[in-house]
Amino acid sequence: MTKYKLGEIIELNPRESIKKGNITRKIAMDDLGEFKRDIESYSYSEYKGGTKFRNYDTLMARITPCLENGKTSFVNILEENEVAFGSTEYFVFRAKQDIINPYYLYYLVTTDKFREVAIKSMSGTSGRQRVQKDQILDFSVDLPSLEDQEKIMKPLKLIDDKISLNTKLNTNLFELANIIFQQSFNCNGNIPLSHYFLPKRGKNLLKKNVEPGAVPVVAGGLKPAAYHNISNTETPVITISASGANAGYVQIWGQKVWSSDSSYIDSSITDNIYFWYIFLKSRQKQIFDAQTGSAQPHIYPKHIGNLLISELDEEQVQSFNKKVTPIFEKIFQNQKNNSVMEDVKNSLLYKFFNDY
């Protein structure tokens, strides 16, 4: 082991050149997943400014709450020698590869110990706090040899490779179900969805009342707000976030959940969960556009009930739901496998980096 300061083994925000006005690949903050290595989306945009990076760089959000939410990703989707750009609220870490392996660097900056230092260094006005560069560059690292770094990062990389493969497979599986849906139904009509049912309102669960368990508590965010020991839905279940910036966000779960600041649709309402999930996802933008309230946006069951749909043939809907059930069961199994692998990866991160 050799002791370094982080600033000795990386370049922070390395200098790159993109001509202003060029149409260039852009990786925005929204393109970074939460606690995901791989970047799953991007766009092309006119370059006017922002951080610049290449493959094998690590992007870390430096602003609250993006950093706390786990927005740290590894760039591996660009062409050879391609330079892309993104948010000015990134720190770009580039490994000095004669000292540190780029993948090892990525896993290092995702450890709890590094994240705690970064988060504690934040300063600025409430809601706009940023990580302080000097403090993270001063972060102390006991660095093994490149050969040992390779041994450490190899199982972590293999796990993330498998998680990424499962995620891509799930995207393709949902697209398959959606194609079958589009070929089977023309849902443009003038019948309100409330003719068929209304979602149920969830029941708010205060943080102090959460009993630790494995049941996701679905509130207004994109991720579970907590994990409880009991549920208030059946499975599978559709949830629709009720308030906040993501009010109206539609998700499906292959397990029972506690619907808190959300409404839900489960087998107590309809047996054709998969049909209605695909329909609601096809109306996601319309649902977002129905938000009410300026300071705090809301989506209520009545907003879902106001969506228009055609008259449905119940037997056709049931037949479709049965046809796509194996597709969704595979999606849920892949999600479950990913969750298990995430736990294994986190255990390995703790084991490998705990002494740093």
N, C-alpha and C positions, 0 to 999 in steps of 0.2 A: 504494500500500500504506500502511496505517495500522497502527501497532503498538498492540496491546492486551494486557492480561492476560485470560485466559479469564473470570475473574470479572466483568469489565466488560461482557461481551457476552452473558452467559447469566444465567438464574436457576437456581440449584442447589436441587433439591428444593422447587419452588415450593409455596406454601400453597394447598391446595384443601380443600373440605369434603365429607365423606360422613357421613351420620348413622349412628352405630353401630347395628348390627342390620339395616341395609338390605341386601337381596340385590343384589349389585353384581357387575359383570364383574370377574373376577380374572385377572391375567396372572402366573402363578407363574414361578419361575426355570426350571422344567422346560419352560415354554412358549417360552422363548427358544432359538432355534437357535444353532448355533456358526458364527460368521462369516456370519450371514444377516441381511439388513436386515429382512425382513418377519416378523411374528409369525404363526405358523400355527395356534396353538391357544389356547384360553382356557377358563375355566369361570365359573360364577356361584356366589357364595358369600356368606355373611353377613359383612358388614364388621365386623371387630374391631380393625383397625389395619393399618398398612403404608404404603408410599409411595403417593402418588396422582399421577395424570397424565392428560393429554388427548392427542388427536391432535396430531401434529407434535412431540411430545417425544421425546427419545432416552433409552433405558434402558441403563445400563451396570452390569453386575455389579461390585461393589466388593470381593468376597471371593475368596480363593483356593480352588480352582483355576478357578472359573467365569470370572473375567476372562481368565486366561491361555488358557482354552479358547475364547475369542471370543464370549462371551455379551454382545453389544451389539446392540440392535435399535431400529428406528424405529417409533413408534406411528402406525399409519394404518388401524386396523380399527374404531375407535370411531364412534359416531354423533356428529352435530354437538352440541357442548356437553356430551357425555357425559364423566364423570370415572370412571376405573377405578382399581383399586388392585393392588398386588403386593407382592413381597418387601421386607422392611426392608433387605435386602442390595443394593438398587439405589441408584445415583445417578441422579436424574432431571435431565436437562439440558433447559432450555427456552430457545430462542433469543429474544433481544431483536430482533424482526424488523425494526426500523428500522436495525439494524446488520448482522445476520447471517441468512442464509437458513437455515431449519430443516434442509433436506436437506444444505446445505453443512456445517452443524454436525455432523450425523451422520457424514458422511464424514471430517471433521476428527478426530473422536474415535476413528475406526477406523484411523487411520494408525499405522504402526509407531512414529513418533516420540512421539506422544501416549501410546500404549499402554506404551512403555518407561518413560516418566516415571511413569505411574500404577502400573505393576508395581513399579518400584524404590521407590516411596513406601510400599509396604505395610509394616505393622508389626503386631505382636501375636504370640500364641502360635503355634507351628507347627501348620499345618493350618487355622488360623482367622485368618489375616492379612487385613487390610483396607487399602484405599487411603486415604491421608490427604487429607482435603478441602482443607486449606490449600495443599498442594503442587500439586494440579491447578488450583485457582483461580488460582494464580500462574503457570500455564503461559503462555508468551509466544506470541502469535499475530500474524503479519503478515497483515492482513486486506485483501483487495482490495475494490473497490466492489461493491455489490449486483448491478450489471449484470454485472461480471466473475465474481462468484460463480455467477450463473445460468449463464453460459457453461461454467464449470468443472464444475458439478454435473450439467448436463444429460446428457452422455454416460454418466456414472456411474449416474444414475437410470435411463436407458434400459436399460442392461445389467441392473441389478437388477430392473427391471420384467419383462424377458424371462426372467431366471432364475426369478422368482416364477411367471410364467405356465407355464413348463416344469414346475416343481415341482407346481403345481396339476393340470396335465394328467397328470402321472405318477400322482398320487393317484387321479384319475378312471379312468385306464387300469387300475391295479391293482384298483380297486373293480369294474370291468367283468369282469376275469378272475375275481375272487372270486365275483361273482354267477353266472357260468357254472359255476364249481366247485360252488357250493351247489345249483344246479339239477340238476347232473349226478350228484352223489355224496351218499350218506348214509354218513359215515365213522364213525358210532358203532357200535362192535363190541367184541369181546373178544379180538382177535388182536393180539399185541404187534408193534410195528413191526419188531422184530428178526427176525420171520418173513420179512421182505422184504430187509432189509439193516441194517447198522450204519454210522454215520458213521466216518470215519477220524480218528485223532488227528493234529493238526498237529505240526510240529517247531519247538521253541523256537529263536528267533533272537536272540542277544544283541545289544545296541545296538552294541557294538564290532565286531561281525561284519557289520553292514549295509553293503553296497556301494551307493552312491547310484544310484538308478534310478527307474523309473516304476511298479514293481510294488507295490501296497499290501501292507503287512505287517499281517495281521489278528490282533490279540491280544485282550485282555479288554475294551477300550474300545469305544465306539460308532463311533469314527473310526480310520483306520489309525494304527498306532503309529509307522510309518516307511514309507519307500519303498525297495525293494530292487531289485537288477538282475536277479534270476531269480525264478521262481515254483516252487511245488511242487504246483500244482493245474492242472486244465483249466478251460475256460470254456464255459458259465456254471457258477458254483459257488455252493453254499450254504455259509455259515459259521455256526457256533454258538460264541459266546464261551465260554471254558472257566472263567474265574475272575474274581474281583472283583465289584464291585457289580452289574455288568451280565452276570454269568454266565448263559448261556442265551439271550442275545440272538441272534435269527435274522436274517441278512442274505443278500441275493443280489447277486452281482457279475456284470457283463457283461464282465469281463476276468479274466485269470489273476491269482491272488494268491499270496502266501506265507502259508499258514496256520501261525501261530505258536502263541500261547496260545488255540487254538480247535480245534474239530473241523470237518470239512468233508464235503460230499457233491458229487461231480462225476461226469462220465461214466464214470469207472472203477468207479463203484458202481451208477449207474442212468442211463438215457437220459432219464428223465421228470423232469427237474430242476424244471420249473415246477409240475407237479402236487404234488411233495413240498414245494416251498417254500410254496405256498398252504396245504397241510395243516398244516405246522409253524407258520406264522404264525397259523393258526386255533387253535393250541394254545399260543400264546406264554405266556399267563398260567400254564398248567399246567407249562410248562417252567421258568419262573421259580420256581414253587412247589416244584419238585423240587430246588432248590439244597441242597447239603450243605456242612457246615462253618460255624462261627460267625464266627471271626475273618476267614476268607477263603472266601467262598462258591465252590462249584465245580459245574459241570455236565460230566458225562462222557458219552461215546457210549452207555454202558449206560442212562443216564437217557432218552435219546432212544429207545433200543430198547424201553424199558418203556411207551412211549405205546401206547394201544390204538386199533385201527382195524378196520374191517370187512374182510371178504374182498373182494379187488379183482378186477375183470375186466381183465386185462392189455390187451386190445384197446381197451377203453373208456378206460383210462388213457392209452394211447398216442395215441388219437384226440383226447382232450382236450388233451394236451400239444402236439400238432401245431396244434390250433385256437388256442391262446393264445400260441404262439411269436411271431407277428408283434406281439402286444401287448407282450411283454417286450422284443423287439428295439427297438420304438419307445421304451420306457422307458429302455433302455440308451443309445440315441442321444441322447435328451434329457439324460441325465446327462452324457454326453460333451460335448455342446454347452455345458452349464452349466459344466463344468470349464474349457473353453476360455475362456468369457466371464469366469470368475473370474480367470483369468490376465491377461486383457486389462485388467480392472478394477484389479487390483493394480498393473499397470504404469502405468496412468493415475494412480492414487493417488500412486504414487512420483513421477511426473513433476510433478503439480500441487502436491503438498504438500512436496516434498523440501527446499525452501528455508525451511520454517517452523521 
